[in-house]
């Protein structure tokens, strides 16, 4: 889990359980209590997340040995 610089938008990474649950990243809006976006693409547990300083991109790394850069939607 990580938070945007303003602390209003956490991103969480979910695991991968024997192909039953896909690995996913959820971008949340704390004030509205909603999911802004769900990102899919990793094939194993998401092991790290970080927002770029400008908050426009999110970097994720996974146990599948991949790193991905995601575009964060505007509010």
MOBELHU-V605131 format. One line per field, one symbol per residue. ss: DSSP state (a for helix, b for strand, c for the rest). A space follows every 50 residues. Layout:
# MOBELHU-V605131
ss = ???
This chain:
# MOBELHU-V605131
ss = cbbccccccbbbbcccbcccbccbbbbbbccccbbbbbbbcccccbbbbb bcccccbbbbbbccccbbbbbcccc
